[in-house]
């Protein structure tokens, strides 16, 4: 696995850069939930996820840095 892609709306990938989306490969739906600042997330700060969703329209959580998509690695 190595990552989770958070979206504002299920299956709406319009805001995800095409090169990132291509590098992620086949995506499998995990779960849908209401996100708010008070919600606990296992490995992410909900405020950061919410901020990225508002600014970018998506949030990429990398759980395994070695599995990070090439398009998302720092150059």
N, CA, C and O atoms as CSV, one atom per row, in Angstrom:
chain,resi,resn,atom,element,x,y,z
A,1,UNK,N,N,0.862,-1.172,0.000
A,1,UNK,CA,C,0.000,0.000,0.000
A,1,UNK,C,C,0.902,1.226,0.000
A,1,UNK,O,O,1.397,1.587,-1.068
A,2,UNK,N,N,1.141,1.868,1.087
A,2,UNK,CA,C,2.067,2.988,1.129
A,2,UNK,C,C,1.460,4.369,1.132
A,2,UNK,O,O,2.136,5.331,1.497
A,3,UNK,N,N,0.192,4.504,0.733
A,3,UNK,CA,C,-0.402,5.838,0.720
A,3,UNK,C,C,-1.929,5.763,0.733
A,3,UNK,O,O,-2.529,4.738,0.409
A,4,UNK,N,N,-2.533,6.890,1.119
A,4,UNK,CA,C,-3.984,7.094,1.046
A,4,UNK,C,C,-4.212,8.426,0.360
A,4,UNK,O,O,-3.528,9.407,0.654
A,5,UNK,N,N,-5.158,8.463,-0.540
A,5,UNK,CA,C,-5.523,9.690,-1.225
A,5,UNK,C,C,-6.893,10.127,-0.715
A,5,UNK,O,O,-7.892,9.441,-0.930
A,6,UNK,N,N,-6.931,11.274,-0.038
A,6,UNK,CA,C,-8.184,11.840,0.462
A,6,UNK,C,C,-8.752,12.761,-0.620
A,6,UNK,O,O,-8.019,13.552,-1.215
A,7,UNK,N,N,-10.049,12.654,-0.872
A,7,UNK,CA,C,-10.737,13.508,-1.835
A,7,UNK,C,C,-11.932,14.176,-1.166
A,7,UNK,O,O,-12.488,13.658,-0.198
A,8,UNK,N,N,-12.318,15.329,-1.695
A,8,UNK,CA,C,-13.513,16.006,-1.177
A,8,UNK,C,C,-14.773,15.205,-1.483
A,8,UNK,O,O,-15.693,15.141,-0.667
A,9,UNK,N,N,-14.805,14.599,-2.660
A,9,UNK,CA,C,-15.984,13.841,-3.087
A,9,UNK,C,C,-15.512,12.527,-3.698
A,9,UNK,O,O,-14.568,12.511,-4.489
A,10,UNK,N,N,-16.154,11.448,-3.340
A,10,UNK,CA,C,-15.777,10.120,-3.823
A,10,UNK,C,C,-15.669,10.105,-5.354
A,10,UNK,O,O,-16.557,10.580,-6.062
A,11,UNK,N,N,-14.573,9.555,-5.830
A,11,UNK,CA,C,-14.296,9.373,-7.258
A,11,UNK,C,C,-14.151,10.667,-8.054
A,11,UNK,O,O,-14.183,10.630,-9.284
A,12,UNK,N,N,-13.992,11.808,-7.388
A,12,UNK,CA,C,-13.764,13.072,-8.089
A,12,UNK,C,C,-12.271,13.393,-8.020
A,12,UNK,O,O,-11.791,13.950,-7.033
A,13,UNK,N,N,-11.549,13.038,-9.077
A,13,UNK,CA,C,-10.104,13.199,-9.135
A,13,UNK,C,C,-9.689,14.449,-9.902
A,13,UNK,O,O,-8.515,14.604,-10.238
A,14,UNK,N,N,-10.639,15.343,-10.184
A,14,UNK,CA,C,-10.368,16.529,-10.998
A,14,UNK,C,C,-9.244,17.396,-10.454
A,14,UNK,O,O,-8.506,17.999,-11.233
A,15,UNK,N,N,-9.095,17.471,-9.148
A,15,UNK,CA,C,-8.094,18.363,-8.551
A,15,UNK,C,C,-6.713,17.713,-8.397
A,15,UNK,O,O,-5.740,18.392,-8.067
A,16,UNK,N,N,-6.630,16.421,-8.631
A,16,UNK,CA,C,-5.357,15.715,-8.484
A,16,UNK,C,C,-4.541,15.902,-9.768
A,16,UNK,O,O,-5.026,15.605,-10.860
A,17,UNK,N,N,-3.309,16.391,-9.638
A,17,UNK,CA,C,-2.486,16.577,-10.842
A,17,UNK,C,C,-2.387,15.268,-11.640
A,17,UNK,O,O,-2.166,14.206,-11.060
A,18,UNK,N,N,-2.550,15.342,-12.957
A,18,UNK,CA,C,-2.544,14.125,-13.785
A,18,UNK,C,C,-1.296,13.262,-13.607
A,18,UNK,O,O,-1.395,12.035,-13.593
A,19,UNK,N,N,-0.114,13.891,-13.471
A,19,UNK,CA,C,1.111,13.097,-13.312
A,19,UNK,C,C,1.120,12.343,-11.990
A,19,UNK,O,O,1.635,11.228,-11.916
A,20,UNK,N,N,0.551,12.943,-10.943
A,20,UNK,CA,C,0.451,12.251,-9.654
A,20,UNK,C,C,-0.541,11.101,-9.766
A,20,UNK,O,O,-0.267,9.990,-9.312
A,21,UNK,N,N,-1.675,11.368,-10.361
A,21,UNK,CA,C,-2.706,10.343,-10.505
A,21,UNK,C,C,-2.166,9.147,-11.297
A,21,UNK,O,O,-2.409,7.999,-10.925
A,22,UNK,N,N,-1.445,9.408,-12.372
A,22,UNK,CA,C,-0.857,8.321,-13.171
A,22,UNK,C,C,0.144,7.523,-12.336
A,22,UNK,O,O,0.184,6.295,-12.419
A,23,UNK,N,N,0.946,8.212,-11.541
A,23,UNK,CA,C,1.978,7.517,-10.772
A,23,UNK,C,C,1.401,6.674,-9.635
A,23,UNK,O,O,2.063,5.759,-9.144
A,24,UNK,N,N,0.179,6.974,-9.217
A,24,UNK,CA,C,-0.448,6.192,-8.144
A,24,UNK,C,C,-0.916,4.829,-8.629
A,24,UNK,O,O,-1.082,3.904,-7.834
A,25,UNK,N,N,-1.126,4.710,-9.922
A,25,UNK,CA,C,-1.589,3.429,-10.463
A,25,UNK,C,C,-3.054,3.184,-10.154
A,25,UNK,O,O,-3.829,4.124,-9.979
A,26,UNK,N,N,-3.430,1.901,-10.089
A,26,UNK,CA,C,-4.816,1.537,-9.820
A,26,UNK,C,C,-5.144,1.872,-8.361
A,26,UNK,O,O,-4.421,1.479,-7.445
A,27,UNK,N,N,-6.227,2.591,-8.166
A,27,UNK,CA,C,-6.656,2.980,-6.823
A,27,UNK,C,C,-7.842,2.136,-6.386
A,27,UNK,O,O,-8.726,1.831,-7.186
A,28,UNK,N,N,-7.855,1.764,-5.120
A,28,UNK,CA,C,-8.972,1.021,-4.534
A,28,UNK,C,C,-9.610,1.877,-3.465
A,28,UNK,O,O,-8.913,2.466,-2.640
A,29,UNK,N,N,-10.939,1.951,-3.472
A,29,UNK,CA,C,-11.680,2.706,-2.472
A,29,UNK,C,C,-11.520,2.038,-1.110
A,29,UNK,O,O,-11.653,0.821,-0.987
A,30,UNK,N,N,-11.229,2.854,-0.078
A,30,UNK,CA,C,-11.067,2.309,1.271
A,30,UNK,C,C,-12.280,2.601,2.142
A,30,UNK,O,O,-12.956,1.681,2.603
A,31,UNK,N,N,-12.553,3.885,2.365
A,31,UNK,CA,C,-13.674,4.237,3.208
A,31,UNK,C,C,-14.089,5.684,2.992
A,31,UNK,O,O,-13.348,6.489,2.428
A,32,UNK,N,N,-15.284,5.989,3.452
A,32,UNK,CA,C,-15.832,7.336,3.372
A,32,UNK,C,C,-16.248,7.742,4.776
A,32,UNK,O,O,-16.864,6.956,5.496
A,33,UNK,N,N,-15.913,8.970,5.171
A,33,UNK,CA,C,-16.282,9.439,6.506
A,33,UNK,C,C,-16.344,10.951,6.518
A,33,UNK,O,O,-15.797,11.621,5.641
A,34,UNK,N,N,-17.025,11.483,7.536
A,34,UNK,CA,C,-17.077,12.931,7.721
A,34,UNK,C,C,-15.823,13.362,8.464
A,34,UNK,O,O,-15.483,12.816,9.514
A,35,UNK,N,N,-15.147,14.346,7.902
A,35,UNK,CA,C,-13.907,14.824,8.489
A,35,UNK,C,C,-14.131,16.197,9.098
A,35,UNK,O,O,-14.678,17.092,8.454
A,36,UNK,N,N,-13.708,16.352,10.330
A,36,UNK,CA,C,-13.773,17.641,11.026
A,36,UNK,C,C,-12.568,17.724,11.949
A,36,UNK,O,O,-11.937,16.709,12.243
A,37,UNK,N,N,-12.248,18.921,12.405
A,37,UNK,CA,C,-11.024,19.136,13.201
A,37,UNK,C,C,-10.971,18.285,14.466
A,37,UNK,O,O,-9.879,17.946,14.923
A,38,UNK,N,N,-12.099,17.936,15.037
A,38,UNK,CA,C,-12.113,17.143,16.264
A,38,UNK,C,C,-11.975,15.650,16.028
A,38,UNK,O,O,-11.804,14.884,16.976
A,39,UNK,N,N,-12.048,15.234,14.784
A,39,UNK,CA,C,-11.966,13.806,14.478
A,39,UNK,C,C,-10.531,13.314,14.641
A,39,UNK,O,O,-9.586,13.999,14.250
A,40,UNK,N,N,-10.379,12.162,15.202
A,40,UNK,CA,C,-9.063,11.550,15.365
A,40,UNK,C,C,-8.742,10.732,14.113
A,40,UNK,O,O,-9.564,9.951,13.634
A,41,UNK,N,N,-7.544,10.927,13.604
A,41,UNK,CA,C,-7.037,10.114,12.504
A,41,UNK,C,C,-5.790,9.400,13.012
A,41,UNK,O,O,-5.023,9.961,13.794
A,42,UNK,N,N,-5.593,8.177,12.573
A,42,UNK,CA,C,-4.494,7.363,13.098
A,42,UNK,C,C,-3.118,7.983,12.858
A,42,UNK,O,O,-2.284,7.992,13.763
A,43,UNK,N,N,-2.869,8.498,11.658
A,43,UNK,CA,C,-1.508,8.944,11.344
A,43,UNK,C,C,-1.450,10.325,10.715
A,43,UNK,O,O,-0.409,10.707,10.181
A,44,UNK,N,N,-2.518,11.071,10.760
A,44,UNK,CA,C,-2.532,12.408,10.159
A,44,UNK,C,C,-3.179,13.400,11.107
A,44,UNK,O,O,-4.010,13.042,11.942
A,45,UNK,N,N,-2.782,14.644,10.959
A,45,UNK,CA,C,-3.405,15.741,11.689
A,45,UNK,C,C,-4.622,16.177,10.877
A,45,UNK,O,O,-4.476,16.631,9.742
A,46,UNK,N,N,-5.827,16.044,11.447
A,46,UNK,CA,C,-7.023,16.387,10.683
A,46,UNK,C,C,-7.012,17.825,10.165
A,46,UNK,O,O,-7.563,18.092,9.097
A,47,UNK,N,N,-6.405,18.744,10.889
A,47,UNK,CA,C,-6.347,20.144,10.444
A,47,UNK,C,C,-5.542,20.265,9.149
A,47,UNK,O,O,-5.900,21.051,8.272
A,48,UNK,N,N,-4.470,19.502,9.024
A,48,UNK,CA,C,-3.659,19.530,7.803
A,48,UNK,C,C,-4.420,18.908,6.640
A,48,UNK,O,O,-4.397,19.434,5.527
A,49,UNK,N,N,-5.087,17.797,6.892
A,49,UNK,CA,C,-5.876,17.148,5.841
A,49,UNK,C,C,-6.962,18.102,5.350
A,49,UNK,O,O,-7.151,18.260,4.143
A,50,UNK,N,N,-7.673,18.736,6.277
A,50,UNK,CA,C,-8.739,19.678,5.917
A,50,UNK,C,C,-8.164,20.856,5.135
A,50,UNK,O,O,-8.744,21.283,4.137
A,51,UNK,N,N,-7.038,21.373,5.580
A,51,UNK,CA,C,-6.398,22.494,4.889
A,51,UNK,C,C,-6.024,22.110,3.458
A,51,UNK,O,O,-6.277,22.876,2.528
A,52,UNK,N,N,-5.434,20.952,3.277
A,52,UNK,CA,C,-5.066,20.506,1.931
A,52,UNK,C,C,-6.291,20.269,1.052
A,52,UNK,O,O,-6.279,20.584,-0.138
A,53,UNK,N,N,-7.336,19.718,1.638
A,53,UNK,CA,C,-8.562,19.514,0.873
A,53,UNK,C,C,-9.137,20.843,0.404
A,53,UNK,O,O,-9.613,20.951,-0.726
A,54,UNK,N,N,-9.096,21.851,1.266
A,54,UNK,CA,C,-9.618,23.179,0.898
A,54,UNK,C,C,-8.728,23.861,-0.141
A,54,UNK,O,O,-9.232,24.451,-1.096
A,55,UNK,N,N,-7.401,23.782,0.041
A,55,UNK,CA,C,-6.462,24.475,-0.856
A,55,UNK,C,C,-6.235,23.735,-2.167
A,55,UNK,O,O,-6.223,24.339,-3.240
A,56,UNK,N,N,-6.055,22.424,-2.069
A,56,UNK,CA,C,-5.653,21.632,-3.229
A,56,UNK,C,C,-6.773,20.780,-3.814
A,56,UNK,O,O,-6.744,20.421,-4.991
A,57,UNK,N,N,-7.760,20.461,-2.980
A,57,UNK,CA,C,-8.833,19.572,-3.414
A,57,UNK,C,C,-8.524,18.104,-3.156
A,57,UNK,O,O,-9.338,17.234,-3.466
A,58,UNK,N,N,-7.339,17.822,-2.583
A,58,UNK,CA,C,-6.963,16.450,-2.238
A,58,UNK,C,C,-5.890,16.496,-1.157
A,58,UNK,O,O,-5.293,17.541,-0.898
A,59,UNK,N,N,-5.656,15.348,-0.535
A,59,UNK,CA,C,-4.566,15.209,0.426
A,59,UNK,C,C,-3.973,13.830,0.207
A,59,UNK,O,O,-4.703,12.841,0.150
A,60,UNK,N,N,-2.657,13.756,0.084
A,60,UNK,CA,C,-1.974,12.480,-0.071
A,60,UNK,C,C,-1.268,12.150,1.234
A,60,UNK,O,O,-0.369,12.872,1.666
A,61,UNK,N,N,-1.681,11.059,1.855
A,61,UNK,CA,C,-1.043,10.575,3.071
A,61,UNK,C,C,-0.074,9.474,2.672
A,61,UNK,O,O,-0.485,8.450,2.125
A,62,UNK,N,N,1.192,9.676,2.939
A,62,UNK,CA,C,2.200,8.672,2.609
A,62,UNK,C,C,2.537,7.913,3.879
A,62,UNK,O,O,3.132,8.463,4.806
A,63,UNK,N,N,2.153,6.650,3.912
A,63,UNK,CA,C,2.385,5.831,5.101
A,63,UNK,C,C,3.722,5.106,5.032
A,63,UNK,O,O,4.259,4.681,6.055
A,64,UNK,N,N,4.252,4.968,3.831
A,64,UNK,CA,C,5.558,4.330,3.633
A,64,UNK,C,C,6.348,5.200,2.662
A,64,UNK,O,O,6.097,5.163,1.458
A,65,UNK,N,N,7.310,5.989,3.174
A,65,UNK,CA,C,8.056,6.904,2.292
A,65,UNK,C,C,8.719,6.213,1.105
A,65,UNK,O,O,8.904,6.837,0.059
A,66,UNK,N,N,9.075,4.956,1.243
A,66,UNK,CA,C,9.703,4.234,0.135
A,66,UNK,C,C,8.706,3.920,-0.978
A,66,UNK,O,O,9.103,3.637,-2.109
A,67,UNK,N,N,7.409,3.968,-0.657
A,67,UNK,CA,C,6.373,3.686,-1.649
A,67,UNK,C,C,5.793,4.962,-2.253
A,67,UNK,O,O,4.829,4.903,-3.016
A,68,UNK,N,N,6.373,6.113,-1.919
A,68,UNK,CA,C,5.859,7.386,-2.431
A,68,UNK,C,C,5.918,7.410,-3.947
A,68,UNK,O,O,6.922,7.003,-4.533
A,69,UNK,N,N,4.853,7.885,-4.596
A,69,UNK,CA,C,4.850,7.971,-6.052
A,69,UNK,C,C,5.945,8.916,-6.539
A,69,UNK,O,O,6.206,9.934,-5.899
A,70,UNK,N,N,6.576,8.603,-7.641
A,70,UNK,CA,C,7.646,9.415,-8.196
A,70,UNK,C,C,7.211,10.862,-8.379
A,70,UNK,O,O,7.999,11.773,-8.123
A,71,UNK,N,N,5.982,11.096,-8.815
A,71,UNK,CA,C,5.500,12.464,-9.078
A,71,UNK,C,C,5.405,13.299,-7.814
A,71,UNK,O,O,5.312,14.524,-7.886
A,72,UNK,N,N,5.426,12.648,-6.654
A,72,UNK,CA,C,5.260,13.384,-5.401
A,72,UNK,C,C,6.574,13.559,-4.653
A,72,UNK,O,O,6.631,14.318,-3.686
A,73,UNK,N,N,7.625,12.878,-5.074
A,73,UNK,CA,C,8.920,12.988,-4.404
A,73,UNK,C,C,9.531,14.354,-4.685
A,73,UNK,O,O,9.366,14.909,-5.771
A,74,UNK,N,N,10.235,14.884,-3.701
A,74,UNK,CA,C,10.882,16.168,-3.850
A,74,UNK,C,C,12.021,16.063,-4.835
A,74,UNK,O,O,12.744,15.068,-4.880
A,75,UNK,N,N,12.166,17.114,-5.625
A,75,UNK,CA,C,13.246,17.122,-6.621
A,75,UNK,C,C,14.288,18.101,-6.205
A,75,UNK,O,O,15.289,18.270,-6.900
